[in-house]
Amino acid sequence: MSNITVMPDRSAGTPATSARHERRGQRRPRKPINTQFRTAVSPHQLNTTRGRIIYWIVLVIVVVSFTAAFVFPLYWMITGAMKSTEELNAIPPTFLPSHFSLDGYLEAWDLLGLGTLLGNTALYAGGAWLLTLAVDVSAAYALSKLRPALGKVVLALMLSTLMIPPMVIMLPAYLTVKEVPIFGWNLLNTPWAIWLPAAANGFNVFLLKRFFDSIPRELLEAAEIDGASPGRILWSVVIPISRPILGVVSILTVVNVWRDFVWPLLVLPDSDKMSVSIGIASLSSQMPQNVLVASLVIASIPTIVVFFLFQRHIMAGLTAGSLKG
Amino acid sequence: MTTASIPAAGGSRRQPTKLRRAVRRNVTAYGFLCGALICFAFFSWYPMVREVILSFQKTNFVDPPKWVGLENFRTIVNDPAFGPAWVNTALFTVLALICGYGIPFVAAIVLNELRHARAYLRFVVYLPVMLPPAVSVLLFQWFYNPDYGLFNQVLDLFHLPGLQWLNSTSTALISLVIVSTWMNMGSGTLIYLAALQTIPSELYEAAELDGAGLFKRIRHVTIPQTKLILLVMLLLQIVATMQVFIEPYLLTGGGPENATVSVVYLMYQYAFNFGNLNAGNALGLMLMIVLMVFSAIYLRVSRDNTV
């Protein structure tokens, strides 16, 4: 399962301490640039004086431009929410808000009902997470280890859904939610409208099955000889050793539901059932700019926190999905 | 899978139990599968079939549906927004490829050379991907504001004239491309970076011994070694960007003068604003056929090159 290992950080393992010791006696401190891993740039050129100068210039340019492109907009958003409407309109703009206040955030919380919206979204994401794990893990286990008749056909049908662009079947899927065939239920404005389609995820089944395939047969056979039922084997043997892939699938599911826009837009039209993205978007035109921006900050806090906590899993899921799709 | 057919031969005593065992195994397996089968059947497989059926029908959900042949297609093709929708979608895809395909690859090559601040840069480039897309889009709506938006303020700082951004037919589409690139390029960058790190260093050494300079090494080592992932990402990105919806929906409403109406946006409008769901389906089917071509190529490429 090389795909779920996180890529090695090459900056690690710099002989920093030894270099620092040597440096003391020298007139010019010169720590060589780490060339442990060979890349396109030649290590010899990199450690010439000219190479170092170019390297540091490029490094500074990259760090500054990445910060400007990806961090500054977020800074502007966080501080923009603290400015008054007049201050937002001011020319030239103020780099720091004239006074620090969280009033914009409090106003946004009340005006947009962000408590309800965030609560709704948490309910959708949490339920989707549980249902997806239950449904997709048992399906992948059945396809990988129990190998029923027509299992290959079922797997192929599930993977074929990956080839269908989700936007294209959004109208008929909406009709299904509006009136579930056979049962005739109307799932609009209920959490099931998010949970059930989220569980029909071919990519999750693919990731899980591939992981289960790598679990040695002997392990399961040993449990079987001890008299464990398939359900027991899944619960006590397969799931405990599959933690890494379960982590990846969990985070993918929660983050996808949290970020999704089009599907909740269609199936949750009631204003007290909306997810946070839809709620903010639907009220955006009626809000003063600073209140709207404050609500954007609040809406992005949960995903950013998840990113801080689970960065490794998220990046592992990213490369697992793409290198072999 | 073959065990079920063996007992048909009959004979020894052990075969009935074998049959029973096979039946039991299948019953258990389908017990485990049933949840997924139900979810997939209702929310993936049936909608796929129904997409095709609805395109050739007229339904109002009260009377039984009527087969109308190609009428829905005729309605949609005769819509004055039909041409612009496809042109815009194609243009959006091409522009998004120029920005969102080239920039991440170059960024990944540069990041791969750096020995400092790697964790920071990787984190930062992926940050916008983690924001809910609606947040990114509404944030940029503010930045694009001609009066008090960040972009015109920055232009003003350099004494350049401000732009109309989303309000002008000439800049609206490129404005959408900029948002889209900003919020999506992180994943491409990290995927390329992961691919670059798998290139064996001997290849670069050998190229250097042969006298290849830096750009020649990138041209003749880096690119050939990442060819597969570049191709896969190209196809995936085409399929993803051709489904552009949230940017026109939130930023422009398809305007000004249909300058940003996209195929999926038009499909949405037919279904939910014009009350003609079947015509929307017909348009969806057209898009599906176009995208299936790319998906099929993708499938072939990734299957032929299973690593």
Interface residues (C-beta under 8 A of the other chain):
Chain A: M7 P8 D9 R10 S11 T14 I33 N34 F37 R38 T39 A40 V41 S42 Y55 V58 L59 V62 V63 F66 T67 A69 F70 V71 P73 L74 W76 M77 G80 L88 N89 I91 P92 P93 A134 V135 D136 S138 A139 Y141 A142 L143 L146 R147 P148 A149 L150 G151 K152 V154 L157 M158 T161 M163 I164 P165 P166 M167 V168 I169 M170 L171 P172 A173 Y174 L175 T176 V177 V180 P181 L196 P197 A199 A200 G202 V205 P230 L234 V255 W258 R259 F261 V262 L266 V276 S277 I278 I280 A281 S284 Q289 L292 V293 L296 A299 S300 T303 I304 V306 F307 Q311 I314 M315 L318 T319 S322 L323 K324 G325
Chain B: M1 A4 R25 N26 T28 A29 Y30 F32 L33 G35 A36 L37 C39 F40 F42 F43 S44 W45 Y46 P47 M48 R50 E51 L54 I109 V110 L111 N112 E113 L114 R115 H116 A117 R118 A119 Y120 L121 R122 F123 V124 V125 Y126 L127 P128 M130 L131 P132 P133 A134 V135 L138 L139 Q141 W142 F143 D147 Y148 L150 Q153 D156 L157 W182 G186 S187 L190 I191 L193 A194 A195 L196 Q197 S201 Y204 E205 E208 L214 R217 I218 V221 T222 I229 V232 M233 L236 V239 M242 Q243 F245 I246 L250 V264 M267 A271 F272 L277 G280 N281 G284 L285 L287 M288 L291 M292 S295 A296 Y298 L299 S302 T306 V307
